[in-house]
């Protein structure tokens, strides 16, 4: 019996994630959306590329959440994008309603699955989904850190004019303005990045990383990123379906790690077939630790203000 992954939301991110999962022959895919015909049409279009891309998994579209039954992983991309002038609080309220409804359906039809949350604000939505689902914390995971780290590595490689394959880096904290790129753990072929760049150049790359998503939104003028987010989803899906125990930063529920409790925030974890198998509490500088705790405090303040949890 083949693995099954369901993707909720057939916008750009969800559709591209479904396509990448299929093209890598990772699992059968169920693409679900509330708009009639959209997931069916997109799934059919992707399916018709299989003779060219040579994948043989099945990809289907549906408007019925009952069709996610048997899913090993459910990826939640459904929700509203942040528009110019929209406050973070308004986005949380709008997407909180969506994620609450979707999570209730997941709990009903796929109670044994692992949930990957992509809907923004990602860390808040992951915490909401965990509360609504009743799943163990190891099975409700936010995607943000994988994407933020990819952007950080790309910007570093571009700045240094070296291969991306020689950059090793890590971004912790929230998927937003309070993310924490960890310069103390950043290396180029195992050598600390500080031997290649001075502090001002590193700080400039860190600042660009924090605004990486906004930079794309500004350039597009309408819409947001989908190529890198979908690739980030698939890296996580592959690690869990293959039980490869890869180490990557994701939004995870903390119980005292880094001095942080009762919040979903980006930290390095081991991903395997059961989801988060271990959270790593690595050595970082006092300044980085303080920034990580401030990021977590900002998440808790959002919970308190909006009373959604």
C-alpha positions as CSV (number, residue, x, y, z in Angstrom):
1,X,0.0,0.0,0.0
2,X,1.5,3.3,-1.1
3,X,1.9,6.3,1.1
4,X,-0.7,9.1,0.8
5,X,-0.3,12.8,1.3
6,X,-3.2,15.2,1.3
7,X,-2.7,18.9,0.6
8,X,-5.4,21.3,1.8
9,X,-5.7,24.3,-0.4
10,X,-5.1,24.4,-4.1
11,X,-3.5,27.8,-4.5
12,X,0.0,28.3,-5.9
13,X,1.8,26.8,-2.8
14,X,-0.5,23.8,-2.4
15,X,-0.6,23.0,-6.1
16,X,3.1,23.2,-6.5
17,X,3.7,21.1,-3.4
18,X,1.3,18.4,-4.8
19,X,3.2,18.5,-8.2
20,X,6.6,18.2,-6.5
21,X,5.4,15.3,-4.3
22,X,4.1,13.5,-7.4
23,X,7.1,14.1,-9.5
24,X,9.4,12.7,-6.9
25,X,7.1,9.6,-6.6
26,X,6.9,10.1,-2.9
27,X,3.2,9.3,-2.4
28,X,-0.3,9.3,-3.9
29,X,-1.7,12.9,-3.5
30,X,-5.1,14.2,-2.6
31,X,-5.5,17.9,-3.4
32,X,-8.5,19.3,-1.5
33,X,-10.2,22.7,-1.8
34,X,-13.6,24.1,-1.1
35,X,-13.9,25.7,-4.6
36,X,-15.6,23.2,-6.8
37,X,-13.6,22.0,-9.9
38,X,-10.4,23.8,-9.0
39,X,-8.6,20.9,-7.2
40,X,-10.0,18.4,-9.7
41,X,-8.8,20.4,-12.7
42,X,-5.3,21.1,-11.3
43,X,-4.9,17.4,-10.3
44,X,-5.9,16.3,-13.7
45,X,-3.4,18.7,-15.3
46,X,-0.6,17.5,-13.1
47,X,-1.6,13.9,-13.9
48,X,-1.4,14.5,-17.6
49,X,2.3,15.4,-17.2
50,X,3.2,12.0,-15.8
51,X,4.1,10.4,-19.2
52,X,6.6,13.3,-19.6
53,X,7.9,13.4,-16.0
54,X,7.7,9.7,-15.6
55,X,6.0,9.4,-12.2
56,X,3.4,6.8,-11.5
57,X,1.7,7.9,-8.3
58,X,-2.0,8.9,-8.4
59,X,-3.0,12.5,-7.9
60,X,-6.7,13.4,-7.4
61,X,-8.6,16.5,-6.5
62,X,-11.7,16.8,-4.3
63,X,-14.0,19.1,-2.4
64,X,-14.8,16.4,0.2
65,X,-12.6,16.2,3.2
66,X,-13.6,12.6,3.7
67,X,-11.2,11.9,0.8
68,X,-8.2,12.6,3.1
69,X,-8.8,9.3,4.9
70,X,-5.7,7.1,5.1
71,X,-3.3,10.1,4.7
72,X,0.1,9.7,6.3
73,X,0.7,13.4,6.2
74,X,-1.7,16.3,5.7
75,X,-0.3,19.6,4.5
76,X,-2.4,22.7,5.3
77,X,-1.8,25.6,2.9
78,X,-5.4,26.9,2.9
79,X,-6.0,30.5,4.0
80,X,-5.8,34.2,3.0
81,X,-2.7,36.0,2.0
82,X,-1.7,39.1,3.9
83,X,-2.7,42.2,1.8
84,X,-1.2,45.7,1.9
85,X,-2.4,47.4,5.1
86,X,-3.6,44.3,6.7
87,X,-2.4,43.9,10.3
88,X,-1.0,40.7,11.7
89,X,-3.9,40.5,14.1
90,X,-6.5,40.6,11.3
91,X,-4.6,37.9,9.3
92,X,-4.6,35.7,12.4
93,X,-8.3,36.1,12.9
94,X,-9.1,35.4,9.3
95,X,-6.8,32.4,8.9
96,X,-7.5,31.2,12.4
97,X,-11.1,30.5,11.4
98,X,-9.9,28.6,8.3
99,X,-7.3,26.5,10.2
100,X,-9.7,25.7,13.0
101,X,-12.3,24.4,10.5
102,X,-9.7,22.4,8.5
103,X,-8.1,20.9,11.6
104,X,-11.5,19.7,12.8
105,X,-11.9,17.9,9.5
106,X,-8.4,16.4,9.8
107,X,-9.2,15.2,13.3
108,X,-12.3,13.5,12.0
109,X,-11.0,11.9,8.8
110,X,-7.3,11.4,9.3
111,X,-6.7,11.1,13.1
112,X,-3.4,9.2,12.6
113,X,-1.7,11.6,10.3
114,X,1.1,14.1,10.8
115,X,0.0,17.8,10.1
116,X,2.3,20.2,8.4
117,X,1.1,23.8,8.8
118,X,2.0,26.3,6.1
119,X,-0.8,28.9,6.5
120,X,0.4,32.2,7.9
121,X,1.1,33.4,10.5
122,X,2.6,30.0,10.5
123,X,3.7,29.6,14.2
124,X,0.4,30.8,15.5
125,X,-1.5,28.6,13.2
126,X,0.6,25.5,14.2
127,X,-0.2,26.2,17.8
128,X,-3.9,26.6,17.0
129,X,-4.0,23.3,15.0
130,X,-2.2,21.5,17.8
131,X,-4.8,22.7,20.3
132,X,-7.8,21.9,18.1
133,X,-6.5,18.5,16.9
134,X,-5.6,17.0,20.2
135,X,-2.6,15.3,18.5
136,X,0.7,14.9,20.2
137,X,3.1,17.7,19.7
138,X,5.3,15.5,17.6
139,X,2.6,15.3,14.9
140,X,1.8,19.0,14.4
141,X,4.6,20.9,12.7
142,X,5.1,24.3,11.2
143,X,7.1,24.6,8.0
144,X,8.7,28.1,8.5
145,X,12.3,27.3,9.6
146,X,13.1,25.2,6.5
147,X,12.1,28.0,4.2
148,X,13.8,30.7,6.2
149,X,17.0,28.7,6.3
150,X,16.9,28.1,2.6
151,X,16.6,31.9,2.0
152,X,19.5,32.6,4.4
153,X,21.7,30.1,2.7
154,X,20.9,31.4,-0.8
155,X,21.6,35.0,0.2
156,X,24.9,34.0,1.8
157,X,26.0,32.0,-1.2
158,X,25.1,35.0,-3.5
159,X,26.9,37.5,-1.3
160,X,30.1,35.3,-1.2
161,X,29.8,34.1,-4.8
162,X,30.3,30.5,-3.7
163,X,28.3,27.3,-4.3
164,X,25.1,26.9,-2.2
165,X,26.3,23.4,-1.5
166,X,29.1,24.7,0.7
167,X,26.9,26.8,3.0
168,X,25.6,25.3,6.2
169,X,23.2,27.5,8.2
170,X,20.3,27.6,10.5
171,X,17.4,30.0,11.2
172,X,15.4,29.7,14.4
173,X,12.5,31.6,15.9
174,X,9.2,32.7,14.3
175,X,8.5,32.7,10.6
176,X,8.3,36.5,10.5
177,X,10.0,39.6,11.6
178,X,11.4,38.1,14.8
179,X,13.1,35.1,13.1
180,X,16.7,34.5,14.3
181,X,19.3,33.5,11.7
182,X,22.1,31.9,13.8
183,X,25.3,33.5,12.6
184,X,27.3,31.6,15.3
185,X,26.4,28.3,13.6
186,X,26.9,29.5,10.0
187,X,29.8,27.9,8.1
188,X,31.3,27.8,4.6
189,X,32.7,24.3,4.0
190,X,32.9,23.9,7.8
191,X,34.7,27.2,8.3
192,X,32.9,29.9,10.4
193,X,31.3,32.5,8.1
194,X,33.0,35.2,10.1
195,X,36.3,34.2,8.4
196,X,34.7,35.1,5.0
197,X,32.6,38.2,5.9
198,X,32.8,40.9,8.4
199,X,29.9,41.5,10.9
200,X,28.3,44.3,8.9
201,X,28.1,42.1,5.8
202,X,26.7,39.2,7.9
203,X,24.1,41.5,9.5
204,X,23.0,42.8,6.1
205,X,22.4,39.2,4.9
206,X,20.5,38.5,8.1
207,X,18.3,41.6,7.6
208,X,17.6,40.6,4.0
209,X,16.7,37.1,5.2
210,X,14.1,38.5,7.6
211,X,12.5,40.4,4.8
212,X,12.9,37.6,2.2
213,X,9.2,36.9,1.8
214,X,8.3,40.6,1.7
215,X,10.9,41.2,-1.0
216,X,9.2,38.8,-3.2
217,X,5.8,40.2,-2.5
218,X,7.1,43.7,-3.4
219,X,8.5,42.5,-6.7
220,X,5.4,40.5,-7.7
221,X,3.1,43.3,-6.6
222,X,0.3,40.8,-6.3
223,X,0.7,37.4,-4.6
224,X,3.6,35.9,-2.7
225,X,6.2,33.1,-2.9
226,X,5.3,29.6,-3.9
227,X,8.4,27.9,-5.4
228,X,10.6,27.9,-2.3
229,X,7.7,27.3,0.1
230,X,6.6,24.2,-1.8
231,X,10.1,22.9,-2.0
232,X,10.4,23.3,1.8
233,X,7.2,21.3,2.3
234,X,8.5,18.5,0.1
235,X,11.8,18.3,2.0
236,X,9.8,17.7,5.2
237,X,7.4,15.2,3.6
238,X,10.3,13.2,2.1
239,X,12.2,13.1,5.5
240,X,9.1,11.7,7.2
241,X,7.9,9.3,4.5
242,X,11.5,7.9,4.1
243,X,12.1,7.9,7.9
244,X,15.4,9.5,7.0
245,X,15.8,11.3,10.4
246,X,17.0,14.5,8.8
247,X,17.8,17.4,11.1
248,X,16.1,20.7,10.1
249,X,14.5,23.7,11.8
250,X,10.7,23.6,12.1
251,X,8.1,25.2,14.2
252,X,7.7,22.8,17.2
253,X,6.0,22.9,20.5
254,X,8.5,23.5,23.3
255,X,8.4,22.3,26.9
256,X,11.3,24.2,28.5
257,X,13.9,23.9,25.7
258,X,15.8,27.1,25.4
259,X,13.9,28.3,28.5
260,X,10.7,28.5,26.4
261,X,7.4,26.8,27.3
262,X,4.0,26.3,25.7
263,X,4.6,27.9,22.3
264,X,5.3,26.8,18.8
265,X,8.6,28.3,17.5
266,X,11.4,27.4,15.1
267,X,14.0,25.1,16.5
268,X,16.2,22.3,15.1
269,X,14.6,18.9,15.2
270,X,15.0,15.3,13.9
271,X,12.2,14.4,11.5
272,X,11.3,10.8,11.0
273,X,8.3,8.6,10.3
274,X,6.6,9.6,13.5
275,X,7.1,13.3,12.9
276,X,9.3,15.2,15.4
277,X,11.5,12.5,17.0
278,X,13.8,14.8,18.9
279,X,14.3,18.5,19.6
280,X,17.9,19.7,19.8
281,X,18.9,22.3,22.3
282,X,22.1,23.6,20.6
283,X,24.6,26.1,22.0
284,X,24.0,29.6,20.6
285,X,25.3,32.9,21.8
286,X,23.6,34.8,24.6
287,X,22.4,37.4,22.1
288,X,20.9,34.8,19.8
289,X,19.2,33.0,22.8
290,X,17.7,36.3,24.0
291,X,16.4,37.0,20.5
292,X,14.9,33.5,20.3
293,X,13.1,34.0,23.7
294,X,11.8,37.4,22.5
295,X,10.5,35.8,19.4
296,X,8.6,33.2,21.5
297,X,7.3,36.0,23.8
298,X,5.9,37.8,20.8
299,X,4.0,34.6,19.8
300,X,2.6,34.3,23.3
301,X,1.4,37.9,23.2
302,X,-0.4,37.2,20.0
303,X,-2.1,34.2,21.6
304,X,-3.2,36.4,24.5
305,X,-4.4,39.4,22.5
306,X,-6.5,37.4,20.1
307,X,-7.8,34.8,22.5
308,X,-7.9,32.2,19.8
309,X,-6.4,29.4,21.9
